[in-house]
Every structure is written in C-alpha cells, then in structure tokens.
C-alpha cells in the first residue's frame, strides 16, 4: 500500500573524525598521540574527550591507514545549510557541544573500499564506551528505550560508490533516528528522525581517517555533503527541551523538533499541529513523497 506523507528537507555539510566502531561491540582505539601531540585546536575538555585522545590535523582518534578497505568514522562536526532553524545560535551551540563532548555520536563504516566501485556503508548511532584511557563506539541494535520501537536507533545499510577517495550513495527510503543526550549522557535532549538519506559527496583524506579538517573554533566541512528528509509526523513527536530546571520546567527552549523547524519555537510546548500551514516558515513547507 502506498503511503503519502509530508516531509521536511534537511541538508548538511559534515566532517568526520575516525574512531573504532562495530555491530557487536566497541573495537579498539588508539589512545596515544601522534608525533608532536594533537593540534592545539582539537576539542579539549576536563572531562571528555581526553585531550591526548586526538591526533592529526583533523583530530582523529585512530588512523585508518591500516584499514583503507574498511575505514570507520564518527561525525565530529557539521554545519546545517537548511532548514535555517537548525542553524540558529541555540541549536548550533547545542549540536556543537554534543559533538565535541561525544553526546551525539553518528558513525559511518565503509566496507569493500579496496578498489573503485561498489561499497557498503553502515551508518547510525554509536554507543560510547570508556575503558581506561580508551574511548570506543559501537552500533546499537534494538537498544532504543520506550516509548517507540526498540529498533529506531539501529544502523542502516547503504550501497554506495567509491571513486578514488570520494564516496557517494543514492537516497535510501528508510527512517532511522539519532539521539542527542544531555550532559549526563543518559537523558535525551531530542531525537532526530531522518529518512531518504543521500550521501552526495564524502571525500576522504589523511589515510582515509578524516573528511574535512579542524579549524580554530569549528570544522571545515566542505569535503562532505549529505541530505536527508525529516518526516513531519515523527519530527512533531520529537520533544526538544533545552536549559530546563530540575523539574523539567522553565526551559530556554520547549517545543517539538517540527515546531523549531517551522519557526514557532518561541511558544512554550508548541508543535506543528498548533499552527495553520500558512503560519509556517515559507522555506520549510513540506514536500509530499
């Protein structure tokens, strides 16, 4: 049966920092430093990530030089080109902090990359684990909490193409969800529902350990470009609470992801259902797939 659904489009630029990841459990990471230590502008924190856990100009943890045919990567930073609401100061700060502090972990693993041609790309949430000075990540399978299906955080598999050092992949008609956690790494801030993910261009560099490089206060994301759609219904069920008190009240932002995207996040507890379509930001009127 064909289903007609309204969707919101999201375009992103991304950069990727390499880590270990796997379906069944975390794989190892390199806890040491490259010669001369990590770049001074890599994310530093008194908590995590550990300053000595990053290497190279793009702040990777583990070089993919010995695994060129199967590089494993974690998105370390991105800039949102559309919708504009996801790039506002509050949300951009939330995303940047969650990425640097590893509270938002989006993994990509490429296999079959030993020669130009077809490759398999696995992407989705990475569960973070700490063992001594090592930090590792693993894909999550059937581990999402209620309410909602347990498999919504599961990774998806995409068939793509490798040409030289550039990977691309057509749109995949499947929904997957990426959670962003609060400072305690257990409390959800929001879940991002994504569908029709398309990897427009992912250009690998530095022994396939990175896409893009680290700037003084951000990432250069010009070497990575992806697009996805946010399903309207799912985005209006995704609660976004930022800066709340201990009782979950008096929040700096209290809306749904959909309410934020349509430009109505100033109304506490607002959702897309509260506003006529004519009141939505004209740039995010939904498509119909």
Backbone bond lengths (Angstrom), bond angles and torsions (degrees), N, CA, C in turn:
res aa  C-N    CA-C-N  psi(-1)  N-CA   C-N-CA  omega(-1)  CA-C   N-CA-C  phi
1 X - - - 1.457 - - 1.518 108.85 -
2 X 1.318 116.67 131.83 1.460 120.27 179.36 1.529 110.10 -79.17
3 X 1.293 115.60 136.62 1.463 120.95 179.27 1.515 108.59 -113.98
4 X 1.310 116.48 127.96 1.464 121.48 176.12 1.517 108.55 -99.83
5 X 1.316 116.38 124.23 1.458 122.09 -173.81 1.513 110.12 -136.89
6 X 1.296 115.99 146.19 1.472 120.31 175.08 1.518 109.00 -87.99
7 X 1.350 116.78 142.75 1.450 121.97 -175.35 1.519 110.24 -134.29
8 X 1.294 114.89 155.72 1.453 121.74 173.56 1.517 108.34 -113.84
9 X 1.320 117.14 134.52 1.465 120.84 -177.29 1.514 110.85 -89.24
10 X 1.298 117.45 142.61 1.456 122.83 175.76 1.514 108.70 -135.18
11 X 1.310 117.01 128.08 1.454 121.25 174.08 1.512 109.53 -113.23
12 X 1.313 117.24 141.81 1.461 121.16 -178.73 1.522 110.96 -134.73
13 X 1.302 114.50 150.14 1.460 121.41 162.27 1.514 106.08 -107.10
14 X 1.330 116.49 145.50 1.461 117.56 -175.38 1.513 111.50 -140.70
15 X 1.308 114.82 157.76 1.456 121.34 165.26 1.508 107.17 -128.72
16 X 1.299 116.58 156.84 1.453 120.16 -172.11 1.512 110.45 -129.55
17 X 1.319 116.75 132.82 1.455 122.12 173.93 1.513 109.20 -109.90
18 X 1.309 118.14 134.65 1.459 120.77 -171.60 1.516 112.63 -79.58
19 X 1.332 115.13 141.15 1.457 122.95 172.81 1.516 106.86 -144.42
20 X 1.324 116.25 177.20 1.450 119.48 171.64 1.513 109.77 -88.91
21 X 1.350 116.90 142.38 1.455 119.37 177.01 1.513 108.59 -152.79
22 X 1.341 116.82 157.33 1.447 120.11 179.97 1.509 110.93 -164.06
23 X 1.348 117.38 165.23 1.450 121.55 -178.73 1.521 112.18 -72.45
24 X 1.317 116.56 -39.41 1.454 120.21 -169.58 1.522 113.80 -98.72
25 X 1.304 117.70 -19.37 1.451 119.87 -179.82 1.507 110.12 179.30
26 X 1.320 117.60 164.11 1.460 120.68 -178.44 1.515 111.13 -64.46
27 X 1.317 115.86 137.44 1.460 119.66 171.95 1.513 108.58 -96.38
28 X 1.317 117.00 170.99 1.457 120.89 -171.38 1.508 113.61 -70.96
29 X 1.306 115.90 156.20 1.454 122.46 171.63 1.515 108.46 -126.00
30 X 1.311 115.65 161.02 1.460 121.49 178.87 1.515 108.24 -89.96
31 X 1.314 117.15 113.01 1.455 120.38 -176.55 1.508 114.22 -85.78
32 X 1.349 117.84 -5.59 1.455 120.29 -177.77 1.513 112.40 -87.86
33 X 1.334 116.70 -176.03 1.446 122.73 -179.52 1.511 110.38 -111.98
34 X 1.311 115.45 150.26 1.447 119.90 171.46 1.524 108.85 -68.96
35 X 1.337 116.12 164.04 1.458 119.78 179.44 1.516 110.16 -54.72
36 X 1.325 116.62 127.57 1.456 120.28 -179.45 1.517 113.21 89.37
37 X 1.344 117.40 -5.43 1.450 120.44 177.36 1.519 112.59 84.01
38 X 1.320 116.50 175.03 1.456 121.00 -178.44 1.520 110.98 -73.58
39 X 1.336 117.80 158.57 1.465 119.91 175.68 1.519 110.72 -58.78
40 X 1.305 116.13 147.85 1.467 120.26 -177.73 1.515 112.11 -64.62
41 X 1.346 117.58 -22.58 1.460 119.52 -176.55 1.520 113.17 -98.79
42 X 1.347 118.51 14.01 1.454 120.09 171.35 1.530 108.52 -69.75
43 X 1.340 118.50 155.27 1.464 119.92 179.82 1.528 110.81 -59.51
44 X 1.323 116.74 124.28 1.459 121.61 177.54 1.524 109.03 -117.08
45 X 1.308 116.57 139.36 1.449 120.79 179.58 1.517 108.72 -148.60
46 X 1.327 116.56 147.55 1.454 120.26 175.17 1.525 110.48 -69.15
47 X 1.323 116.64 -22.78 1.458 121.02 -179.96 1.524 108.53 -97.56
48 X 1.314 117.79 -87.50 1.465 123.31 177.40 1.519 107.15 -145.49
49 X 1.318 118.44 155.64 1.447 127.47 -3.63 1.537 112.03 -67.44
50 X 1.294 116.89 152.01 1.446 120.52 176.78 1.528 109.64 -68.57
51 X 1.322 118.39 133.53 1.463 120.48 -177.90 1.522 113.66 -56.32
52 X 1.339 118.14 -32.80 1.460 118.93 -178.12 1.528 111.92 -86.86
53 X 1.351 117.18 10.63 1.451 120.17 178.98 1.509 113.00 -93.28
54 X 1.337 119.19 2.76 1.459 121.95 -177.11 1.512 110.48 -118.59
55 X 1.328 115.34 147.24 1.453 121.12 -178.59 1.519 109.10 -139.56
56 X 1.332 116.98 158.77 1.452 120.93 172.35 1.517 113.74 75.97
57 X 1.311 115.26 167.02 1.472 120.62 -175.92 1.514 112.55 -64.72
58 X 1.338 117.29 -23.35 1.463 118.97 -177.85 1.522 111.79 -106.65
59 X 1.319 117.45 11.25 1.466 122.27 171.20 1.524 113.92 68.12
60 X 1.318 118.25 39.19 1.460 118.72 176.24 1.521 110.13 -78.64
61 X 1.327 116.67 153.84 1.458 121.74 177.53 1.516 111.24 -89.30
62 X 1.342 115.73 -38.63 1.457 120.81 -175.81 1.515 108.56 -134.19
63 X 1.314 117.67 125.52 1.455 121.16 178.61 1.525 110.59 -69.69
64 X 1.323 115.65 142.08 1.453 120.74 175.00 1.528 112.35 -93.73
65 X 1.330 116.68 13.36 1.469 120.31 -176.51 1.522 112.29 -58.26
66 X 1.336 117.30 -31.38 1.455 121.01 -179.52 1.531 112.31 -94.61
67 X 1.323 117.36 3.30 1.474 120.86 179.61 1.523 109.65 -139.18
68 X 1.337 115.87 50.30 1.465 121.05 -177.21 1.523 112.19 -62.66
69 X 1.320 117.41 -28.72 1.461 120.40 -179.03 1.520 112.65 -80.60
70 X 1.342 117.41 -12.54 1.464 120.96 -177.99 1.525 110.27 -146.95
71 X 1.334 118.09 61.71 1.466 119.74 -179.59 1.519 111.92 -66.90
72 X 1.341 115.38 144.67 1.456 123.06 178.92 1.522 108.26 -120.78
73 X 1.331 116.90 131.44 1.459 121.49 -170.30 1.520 111.60 -137.51
74 X 1.322 115.42 153.65 1.468 122.13 172.18 1.517 108.42 -126.46
75 X 1.333 116.39 132.68 1.460 119.35 177.56 1.521 108.86 -65.53
76 X 1.320 115.42 123.22 1.465 121.00 -176.34 1.519 112.18 -103.97
77 X 1.321 117.85 -18.02 1.457 120.85 178.74 1.503 109.87 -171.92
78 X 1.315 116.92 149.47 1.458 119.43 173.65 1.514 110.01 -153.83
79 X 1.319 115.61 161.26 1.453 121.35 174.20 1.520 107.82 -120.60
80 X 1.316 116.08 137.55 1.454 121.89 -177.32 1.523 109.07 -93.31
81 X 1.327 116.41 124.93 1.466 119.50 178.22 1.524 111.80 -90.79
82 X 1.324 116.87 -31.50 1.459 121.55 176.13 1.524 108.52 -160.09
83 X 1.320 120.49 142.63 1.466 127.70 -0.22 1.526 112.49 -74.72
84 X 1.322 114.79 150.67 1.458 121.04 -174.53 1.528 112.52 -60.33
85 X 1.335 117.26 -30.94 1.465 120.57 -176.82 1.523 111.72 -62.02
86 X 1.331 117.78 -28.24 1.458 119.99 179.29 1.522 112.11 -78.22
87 X 1.332 116.51 -5.49 1.453 120.72 177.24 1.513 113.08 -107.88
88 X 1.355 117.73 8.25 1.463 118.29 -179.70 1.533 110.47 -69.79
89 X 1.311 116.11 168.99 1.468 120.89 -170.59 1.521 111.92 -59.38
90 X 1.334 117.26 -44.15 1.465 120.28 -176.93 1.515 110.85 -65.96
91 X 1.331 116.37 -48.45 1.466 120.21 -176.24 1.524 111.03 -72.01
92 X 1.330 117.35 -40.84 1.462 120.19 178.20 1.522 110.82 -60.81
93 X 1.328 116.87 -40.78 1.463 121.00 176.81 1.513 111.91 -65.21
94 X 1.334 115.85 -40.06 1.458 120.72 177.70 1.523 110.88 -61.37
95 X 1.336 116.69 -46.53 1.460 120.57 -178.67 1.526 111.68 -66.68
96 X 1.336 116.18 -43.89 1.470 119.72 -179.14 1.519 110.89 -62.31
97 X 1.326 116.96 -44.83 1.460 120.60 179.10 1.519 112.00 -64.10
98 X 1.336 116.67 -40.68 1.457 120.49 -178.98 1.523 111.10 -66.93
99 X 1.333 117.66 -35.36 1.458 120.93 177.53 1.525 111.22 -70.68
100 X 1.325 117.25 -48.38 1.462 120.72 -178.11 1.529 111.87 -64.36
101 X 1.315 117.13 -34.98 1.467 121.27 -178.59 1.524 112.08 -93.89
102 X 1.344 116.23 6.99 1.458 122.73 175.61 1.525 112.24 58.21
103 X 1.341 114.13 44.71 1.463 121.29 172.38 1.525 110.60 -105.06
104 X 1.337 117.12 -5.10 1.458 124.27 174.65 1.529 106.32 -133.77
105 X 1.319 116.64 103.67 1.461 121.17 -170.50 1.526 110.28 -121.74
106 X 1.329 114.55 107.55 1.460 122.77 -178.19 1.528 107.15 -113.84
107 X 1.317 116.30 115.92 1.457 122.16 -174.60 1.530 112.06 -102.07
108 X 1.318 115.42 151.36 1.456 122.86 169.46 1.527 108.10 -134.04
109 X 1.318 115.99 130.50 1.459 120.83 174.49 1.528 108.18 -125.82
110 X 1.324 116.87 128.89 1.460 122.58 -178.87 1.525 108.35 -112.50
111 X 1.324 117.17 130.97 1.458 121.16 175.83 1.525 109.16 -124.58
112 X 1.331 115.10 154.54 1.460 120.42 -178.92 1.506 113.22 80.18
113 X 1.361 116.63 23.07 1.465 121.21 -175.29 1.522 112.56 -94.66
114 X 1.331 117.41 25.42 1.459 120.20 179.95 1.525 112.55 -79.24
115 X 1.348 117.51 -11.55 1.461 121.56 177.47 1.516 108.63 -156.54
116 X 1.320 116.41 160.33 1.460 120.44 176.86 1.526 110.37 -57.97
117 X 1.319 114.84 146.44 1.459 119.40 178.76 1.512 111.04 131.33
118 X 1.318 116.58 -152.38 1.457 122.14 -174.64 1.527 111.55 -72.36
119 X 1.343 115.84 135.51 1.465 122.36 174.96 1.520 108.88 -130.65
120 X 1.313 115.43 159.07 1.457 121.51 176.47 1.520 108.78 -108.33
121 X 1.321 116.68 129.37 1.463 122.46 -177.53 1.524 108.40 -117.35
122 X 1.321 117.06 122.70 1.459 122.59 173.95 1.523 107.25 -107.43
123 X 1.328 116.78 130.34 1.469 119.32 -176.41 1.518 110.25 -144.10
124 X 1.319 115.92 147.25 1.456 121.53 179.38 1.514 111.17 159.64
125 X 1.313 115.14 -167.12 1.460 122.66 -178.03 1.521 111.81 -62.15
126 X 1.332 115.61 139.80 1.450 121.18 171.90 1.521 110.47 -110.65
127 X 1.322 116.99 123.82 1.464 121.34 175.56 1.519 108.78 -83.65
128 X 1.314 115.91 127.75 1.465 122.32 -174.26 1.517 110.80 -88.39
129 X 1.332 116.22 138.59 1.460 121.50 176.79 1.521 108.91 -137.00
130 X 1.325 116.68 144.26 1.464 122.64 -179.73 1.519 108.86 -120.21
131 X 1.321 115.91 129.56 1.460 122.10 175.14 1.522 107.70 -134.28
132 X 1.317 116.69 101.28 1.459 120.59 -175.23 1.511 110.15 64.49
133 X 1.329 116.28 -123.40 1.461 119.95 179.97 1.526 111.96 -92.92
134 X 1.335 117.39 -1.21 1.460 121.09 -179.29 1.518 110.96 -92.35
135 X 1.329 115.92 141.66 1.455 122.91 173.49 1.513 107.23 -123.05
136 X 1.327 117.37 126.46 1.450 122.24 -179.03 1.520 110.09 -128.32
137 X 1.336 115.37 166.07 1.456 121.64 -179.23 1.522 108.92 -135.51
138 X 1.320 116.32 149.85 1.460 121.24 177.56 1.513 109.22 -142.79
139 X 1.322 116.78 146.01 1.455 120.20 174.28 1.525 109.75 -62.63
140 X 1.320 115.26 149.93 1.463 121.91 -178.90 1.521 109.05 -102.58
141 X 1.318 116.98 135.12 1.455 121.93 176.68 1.520 110.27 -124.44
142 X 1.330 115.85 117.20 1.460 123.57 176.83 1.521 111.98 56.46
143 X 1.335 116.28 37.82 1.461 120.38 -176.87 1.516 114.62 -113.63
144 X 1.333 118.89 8.85 1.464 120.44 -179.45 1.524 110.39 -76.32
145 X 1.348 117.73 141.37 1.466 120.54 -176.87 1.524 112.01 -79.24
146 X 1.312 115.61 165.13 1.462 121.15 172.18 1.530 109.05 -76.37
147 X 1.330 119.75 156.26 1.464 126.21 -3.64 1.519 111.28 -77.16
148 X 1.318 115.81 158.97 1.453 121.50 -178.47 1.505 110.79 109.79
149 X 1.328 117.83 161.89 1.467 121.19 -178.26 1.517 112.42 -66.66
150 X 1.310 116.30 144.06 1.470 122.12 -177.74 1.516 112.18 -67.38
151 X 1.341 118.20 -20.24 1.464 120.60 -176.04 1.524 113.76 -96.07
152 X 1.337 117.93 9.09 1.471 118.60 -174.91 1.532 112.47 -70.68
153 X 1.336 118.82 -18.28 1.469 121.97 176.47 1.522 112.03 -95.35
154 X 1.329 117.05 0.63 1.465 119.77 -178.72 1.528 111.01 -63.33
155 X 1.335 118.05 149.27 1.458 120.45 177.21 1.522 111.53 -70.54
156 X 1.326 115.93 159.44 1.456 121.44 173.41 1.522 108.38 -114.02
157 X 1.311 116.05 158.35 1.461 122.02 -178.23 1.519 109.03 -117.98
158 X 1.333 115.65 129.54 1.459 122.80 -175.77 1.524 108.48 -123.34
159 X 1.323 116.83 139.48 1.461 121.32 172.08 1.519 108.24 -93.97
160 X 1.328 116.43 119.62 1.458 121.37 -177.36 1.508 111.62 -123.41
161 X 1.335 115.26 -171.17 1.456 122.53 -178.27 1.519 109.60 -130.21
162 X 1.327 116.62 133.71 1.458 123.00 174.47 1.518 108.60 -105.17
163 X 1.340 115.41 126.52 1.456 122.07 174.87 1.519 107.45 -128.51
164 X 1.327 116.98 105.30 1.456 119.81 -174.08 1.506 109.83 66.62
165 X 1.324 116.82 -114.96 1.460 122.19 177.80 1.524 111.96 -111.51
166 X 1.322 117.14 16.80 1.462 121.16 -176.99 1.522 110.77 -116.19
167 X 1.338 115.22 130.27 1.459 122.39 179.46 1.521 108.84 -109.61
168 X 1.310 116.84 138.99 1.457 122.02 172.72 1.522 108.17 -138.71
169 X 1.331 116.14 158.40 1.462 120.32 179.59 1.521 108.93 -154.30
170 X 1.335 118.14 139.27 1.467 120.84 179.42 1.515 111.25 -73.19
171 X 1.311 116.10 170.08 1.457 121.11 -179.95 1.522 111.66 -62.33
172 X 1.317 113.97 139.29 1.455 121.40 177.45 1.516 108.06 -114.44
173 X 1.314 117.50 120.06 1.464 122.05 -175.78 1.519 110.40 -81.71
174 X 1.330 114.73 79.78 1.459 120.96 -178.27 1.525 108.36 -155.51
175 X 1.337 116.66 142.61 1.465 121.22 178.91 1.531 109.36 -96.94
176 X 1.327 116.21 133.24 1.458 120.70 168.66 1.520 107.72 -137.75
177 X 1.309 116.39 158.74 1.461 121.65 -171.49 1.520 110.23 -123.23
178 X 1.335 115.42 137.33 1.455 122.12 178.35 1.526 109.19 -118.13
179 X 1.321 118.67 117.20 1.462 120.70 179.56 1.528 112.02 -86.46
180 X 1.328 115.26 149.53 1.458 122.83 171.03 1.528 106.93 -117.31
181 X 1.335 116.82 128.56 1.455 120.69 -175.35 1.521 111.76 -104.80
182 X 1.341 114.94 160.32 1.460 122.72 177.54 1.526 109.38 -78.43
183 X 1.326 115.54 -174.87 1.468 121.20 -175.89 1.522 113.34 -57.58
184 X 1.340 117.30 -27.28 1.467 119.60 -179.13 1.527 112.45 -83.29
185 X 1.324 117.56 -3.56 1.469 124.72 178.88 1.528 113.69 63.01
186 X 1.317 117.68 14.62 1.459 121.00 175.99 1.528 111.78 -126.09
187 X 1.337 117.03 -27.19 1.458 121.20 -179.63 1.527 109.98 -86.50
188 X 1.322 116.61 125.96 1.457 121.10 -179.45 1.520 111.08 -72.82
189 X 1.328 117.18 132.72 1.463 122.10 169.40 1.519 109.11 -89.42
190 X 1.326 116.59 -46.24 1.465 121.78 178.50 1.519 108.00 -167.88
191 X 1.314 116.35 155.95 1.459 122.45 171.75 1.521 108.48 -112.37
192 X 1.330 116.56 134.03 1.457 121.66 179.88 1.522 108.89 -100.04
193 X 1.348 118.54 108.93 1.462 120.34 176.41 1.525 109.78 -85.13
194 X 1.323 117.77 125.56 1.459 122.22 -177.22 1.517 110.27 -125.84
195 X 1.322 115.82 143.88 1.445 121.42 176.79 1.519 109.18 -142.54
196 X 1.339 115.92 163.90 1.464 121.82 178.54 1.526 111.81 52.48
197 X 1.335 115.55 42.33 1.457 120.39 178.40 1.527 110.17 -62.35
198 X 1.320 116.10 132.20 1.455 121.97 175.74 1.520 109.46 -129.40
199 X 1.312 117.33 124.33 1.455 121.65 174.64 1.523 107.05 -89.82
200 X 1.326 115.54 99.28 1.454 120.30 -175.47 1.519 110.47 -70.19
201 X 1.339 115.05 -45.41 1.462 120.27 -179.95 1.517 109.50 -160.79
202 X 1.318 116.13 124.56 1.456 122.18 175.40 1.525 106.20 -128.62
203 X 1.326 117.26 102.76 1.465 121.29 -176.00 1.527 109.99 -100.42
204 X 1.319 116.14 112.05 1.456 122.64 -176.08 1.524 111.28 -80.09
205 X 1.318 115.71 146.48 1.466 121.16 178.85 1.522 109.16 -141.15
206 X 1.337 116.94 175.52 1.464 122.81 174.13 1.524 112.82 47.98
207 X 1.324 117.18 65.60 1.461 122.40 -179.30 1.528 111.61 56.12
208 X 1.324 114.78 34.96 1.465 121.96 179.66 1.530 112.25 60.23
209 X 1.315 116.31 28.12 1.460 121.21 -179.71 1.515 113.02 -94.10
210 X 1.330 117.81 -14.01 1.462 120.43 -176.32 1.520 111.12 -148.62
211 X 1.308 114.25 161.64 1.462 124.03 165.34 1.520 105.22 -129.39
212 X 1.329 116.91 110.47 1.461 119.41 -174.65 1.519 111.24 91.33
213 X 1.329 115.97 178.89 1.460 121.76 -178.83 1.525 110.28 -138.13
214 X 1.314 114.93 165.32 1.459 121.19 -179.92 1.513 110.15 -89.24
215 X 1.337 116.83 129.16 1.463 122.05 171.68 1.520 108.89 -95.08
216 X 1.336 116.27 -176.69 1.463 119.91 -177.71 1.520 111.97 -60.20
217 X 1.325 118.20 -40.05 1.460 119.85 -177.31 1.523 112.14 -133.02
218 X 1.325 117.89 13.02 1.463 120.56 -178.58 1.526 108.44 -161.83
219 X 1.319 115.90 -172.50 1.458 121.46 175.47 1.521 109.96 -112.27
220 X 1.332 116.71 146.52 1.457 122.32 169.30 1.526 106.14 -84.70
221 X 1.319 116.77 109.80 1.460 121.56 -171.78 1.522 113.26 -105.50
222 X 1.333 117.93 15.76 1.459 120.59 -173.70 1.523 113.10 -67.35
223 X 1.335 118.41 -18.41 1.457 120.84 -177.15 1.523 113.41 -89.06
224 X 1.320 117.24 1.00 1.460 119.96 179.03 1.515 110.62 -135.48
225 X 1.323 116.73 136.04 1.463 120.52 -179.11 1.521 108.62 -147.10
226 X 1.318 116.65 123.03 1.456 121.16 176.16 1.517 109.82 -134.45
227 X 1.322 115.76 156.06 1.463 121.10 173.64 1.523 108.27 -130.50
228 X 1.321 115.61 155.01 1.462 121.16 176.64 1.522 107.30 -154.82
229 X 1.312 116.10 168.99 1.458 122.17 174.39 1.518 108.86 -113.78
230 X 1.333 115.73 145.74 1.460 121.19 173.09 1.525 107.86 -105.52
231 X 1.319 118.26 114.71 1.468 119.66 178.33 1.519 110.85 -60.94
232 X 1.313 115.96 133.28 1.458 121.75 -174.65 1.524 112.53 -58.81
233 X 1.325 116.51 -49.44 1.464 119.85 -176.61 1.532 110.87 -63.46
234 X 1.347 116.29 -46.31 1.460 120.01 -179.30 1.523 111.56 -64.30
235 X 1.344 117.44 -38.34 1.464 120.74 179.62 1.518 111.28 -66.99
236 X 1.334 117.53 -29.13 1.462 120.03 179.54 1.518 112.03 -82.82
237 X 1.330 117.48 -8.69 1.461 121.51 173.84 1.524 111.77 -96.49
238 X 1.339 115.96 -10.96 1.471 121.14 -176.96 1.526 109.51 -85.73
239 X 1.328 117.41 105.98 1.458 121.85 -178.53 1.521 110.25 -76.54
240 X 1.329 115.96 140.16 1.467 122.26 178.76 1.509 108.47 -126.09
241 X 1.340 115.64 107.19 1.461 121.41 -179.90 1.524 108.42 -121.74
242 X 1.329 115.91 120.89 1.458 121.27 -177.10 1.527 108.73 -128.48
243 X 1.339 116.84 137.49 1.463 121.60 174.54 1.515 114.03 67.36
244 X 1.331 118.46 34.92 1.462 121.36 -178.61 1.520 111.01 -86.04
245 X 1.347 116.40 161.91 1.455 120.17 175.29 1.523 109.63 -80.84
246 X 1.321 117.23 -175.80 1.458 121.93 -175.29 1.525 112.39 -62.97
247 X 1.328 116.88 -23.04 1.455 121.13 179.63 1.527 111.94 -92.02
248 X 1.352 116.16 3.28 1.457 119.41 -178.66 1.513 112.89 76.81
249 X 1.329 117.05 21.19 1.464 122.41 -177.67 1.528 109.44 -116.41
250 X 1.354 114.75 174.87 1.466 121.97 177.10 1.528 112.18 51.89
251 X 1.310 115.64 47.16 1.456 121.83 -175.43 1.524 111.85 -77.77
252 X 1.332 115.51 148.60 1.460 119.97 170.41 1.522 110.20 -64.13
253 X 1.325 115.83 -36.85 1.459 121.62 176.62 1.515 108.12 -140.62
254 X 1.332 116.74 127.85 1.459 122.25 179.97 1.520 107.61 -141.92
255 X 1.325 115.96 96.69 1.455 120.68 -174.90 1.523 107.99 -156.54
256 X 1.310 117.18 -172.18 1.458 120.66 168.42 1.519 107.63 -101.98
257 X 1.320 115.59 162.86 1.462 119.43 177.08 1.521 110.03 -58.25
258 X 1.312 117.29 -39.24 1.457 121.26 178.75 1.533 110.75 -65.11
259 X 1.343 117.11 -42.54 1.462 120.46 178.02 1.510 112.33 -59.76
260 X 1.339 115.86 -38.23 1.461 120.37 176.69 1.523 110.75 -63.84
261 X 1.340 116.67 -46.33 1.463 121.10 -174.66 1.527 111.68 -64.88
262 X 1.327 118.53 -36.71 1.468 119.63 -177.83 1.529 112.68 -82.29
263 X 1.341 116.81 0.09 1.454 119.59 175.74 1.515 115.11 87.37
264 X 1.344 117.65 24.64 1.457 121.17 -178.42 1.522 112.14 -122.38
265 X 1.331 116.79 31.32 1.464 120.09 -176.15 1.520 113.16 -76.78
266 X 1.338 117.75 -7.80 1.457 120.03 -179.59 1.507 113.51 -73.38
267 X 1.318 117.81 -14.39 1.461 122.25 179.15 1.520 108.39 -94.38
268 X 1.334 117.31 115.56 1.461 121.85 -176.44 1.533 110.73 -58.06
269 X 1.327 116.10 130.93 1.448 120.86 178.62 1.512 114.20 74.15
270 X 1.325 117.34 16.22 1.464 120.06 -174.32 1.520 111.80 -77.77
271 X 1.332 115.55 154.03 1.458 122.31 174.44 1.520 107.93 -141.57
272 X 1.313 115.91 168.40 1.465 118.99 -179.72 1.524 111.80 -60.71
273 X 1.329 116.74 -30.80 1.457 120.62 -178.27 1.523 112.73 -65.09
274 X 1.331 116.82 -16.59 1.465 120.53 -178.35 1.525 112.93 -83.36
275 X 1.325 118.49 -7.41 1.457 120.99 -171.91 1.523 111.23 -129.75
276 X 1.329 115.63 136.73 1.458 120.01 173.72 1.524 109.52 -61.20
277 X 1.325 116.69 150.49 1.461 120.68 -178.18 1.524 111.75 -57.38
278 X 1.331 117.57 -31.00 1.468 121.15 179.63 1.518 112.40 -65.99
279 X 1.351 117.75 -17.74 1.456 122.19 179.97 1.525 112.08 -90.50
280 X 1.320 117.54 -3.90 1.454 120.73 179.79 1.515 109.92 -78.09
281 X 1.322 116.05 150.48 1.457 120.93 173.91 1.527 108.05 -53.92
282 X 1.317 115.95 129.24 1.465 120.65 -175.56 1.518 112.91 -60.40
283 X 1.340 117.20 -26.83 1.462 120.17 -176.33 1.529 113.30 -77.46
284 X 1.319 117.34 -9.94 1.477 119.62 -177.56 1.524 111.97 -123.09
285 X 1.320 118.08 26.44 1.455 118.80 171.21 1.527 107.60 -61.32
286 X 1.331 117.43 131.61 1.470 119.81 -170.40 1.520 114.08 -71.69
287 X 1.322 113.32 149.78 1.459 120.72 168.46 1.523 107.39 -80.52
288 X 1.316 116.33 172.14 1.462 121.44 174.29 1.519 107.57 -126.45
289 X 1.318 117.10 121.98 1.453 122.23 -178.86 1.532 108.12 -110.82
